[in-house]
């Protein structure tokens, strides 16, 4: 891979497990002069970088360090003016609720060359917890929604998603569990299977299964908080209702 013509790399670090980093992302991290990283990345990934690489935390931890987006944008521009390979390393996939394209836009307006490297998303990591996002005859698709819009409200699209037969995945929704549950109950779907997965794919991963009506109670009983994703749909229960017919080699 040539780095001579690139200035900013917007890179997805994946859901947490360092081994889920793509080869392309790994090569970029190894050649980085500067890495601006979020709080959701696995810090072990930084060990792949050069000893002289500048590694700067620019995360947004709701309960701790919080770097304003304007400051992040300024850091990107300043470092790109001084170094050849600047990496914006973001958890999951930068373009899936990661604000990666906002940073792409800021750099693009200043004429900075940019390369985007996708990452495995947190919701894809749910598969490692035995929860597929789709399954033939069970889920017809996937809704990926934010639980926290800019104004602090829940996405209005959830009202539409509730009425579908698709899997619903909610990011940044731990502060909205009561509202999410209430919407399903009001639509007569309070018994829908749900899962809360914290630190998906990591060694400290925690998962709780419950009815969607019990999301808040389950999170409190098990002490689950941010960061976590919420998966709602019949796919959550597949790990319990499907068995393998070893004689005929098919799922029944």
Secondary structure, DSSP 8 states (H G I E B T S, - for coil): ---SS--EEEEE-BSS-GGGS-HHHHHHHHT-SEEEE-TTS-GGGGGGS-TT-EEEE--B-TTS-B--HHHHHHHHHHHHHH-S-EEEEESB-TTSSS-HHHHHHHHHHTT--EEEE----HHHHGGGGT--S-BTTTB--EEEEES--TTS---THHHHHHTSSSEEEEES-GGGHHHHHHHHHHTT-TT-EEEEEESTTSTT-EEEEEEGGGHHHHHHHHT--SSEEEEESGGGGHHHH--EETTTTEE-
